[in-house]
Amino acid sequence: MEKKAPAKKPKQTGETREDRLKQALKANLARRKAQVRARGSASTGKSEGEG
């Protein structure tokens, strides 16, 4: 019995896996920075670890 590897063609939707990962990382970083800024402005100088 012969083993044939299925022909895998990358989807040509204009975005490769690497491009999608770059976009996801960039969005994640922006979201985390926004969270840090929000926590910093809501905080009155006392960090979460203190108390």
N, C-alpha and C positions, 0 to 999 in steps of 0.2 A: 504494500500500500504506500502510495506516495504522500509525502507531507508537503502541502503547498502553503506557503506563507500568504496570508490574505494581503491583498494590495491595499496599503494604507495611504490615502491621499489626504493631506492636510486641508482643512476647510478653508476656503478662500473667502473669508468674510471681511478681510481687510485687517484683522487683528490676529496676531500670533499669540501664543500662550505667554511669551515673554512680555509682549506689549500689555496684555491684560494684567499680568502680575505687577508691572511697573505702575499702571494706573491704580490698582488696588492698594499698593504700598503708599503711593502718594496721597490717596484719599484717607488712608488710615492715619498717616502722619499728621495730616491737616486736622483730622477729627481729634486726635490726641492732644495736639497743641491747643486747640480750642477748649478742650476739657481742662487743661492745666491753667489756661488763662482765666476760665470761669471760676475754677477753684481758688485761684490766687486772688481774684477780686472779691470773692465771697468771704475769704478768710480775713481775719483781723490780725494777722501776724503770728497766729498760733498754728503750727503744723499739725497734721493728723496724728503723728507719733507722740506728741506731747500730751501730758494730762494725766 
